[in-house]
Amino acid sequence: MRSGEDTIFLRGLEVECIIGFIDWERRLKQTLVIDLELPCDCVRAAASDSVADTVDYKKVAKRVLAFVGASQFQLLETLAQRLAETLLDEFQVAWVRLSINKPGAIRHSRDVGVSIERRRG
């Protein structure tokens, strides 16, 4: 039995950080909302019923919160790239898909953001 394209996802993860290139943005933390997907083998995890056989989404969430919370990038693009690199490296997954939203950044718009997909190697 194959797992196919099984994923673990986190949606709506909120974190505050310094982000932006305008003067006031460099002084005040803003809330970002992050969605991400990582591959996992749900068949293997289901067979063992052990977190050791899957991606521990609690550890992923804690790492994302720590990384983003400590960051001070000017661009969402830079934050997204560096976060993807960190997750690929630290969790040894084949790929990561993530979106970072910056609610209220553009007047008359609910939010703005970036979405990227990165693969190992």
C-alpha angles and dihedrals in degrees: 000000000000127000094215112186100348115164142187113217139190118195131188097011104170123207135163122226145142107273132157142052101247115101096246090048090059091057103044131055114237129201117249125190117214130196120184143172129200129182119253138171103241092177092059093043092048092049093053098029086215128131087217088073097055141041108284100229092192090060090045091051092048091050093048091049092048095045097045094039091056095043126103104183123155096219133049086218091062093046091049093049095047093045091051091049091050094050093046091051101041100040097036093225124156095234145355131208117197143168126197117198125194103200116212095010093124121046114244091017127100092219146331130212152130134267123200140171121205131182132202117263 
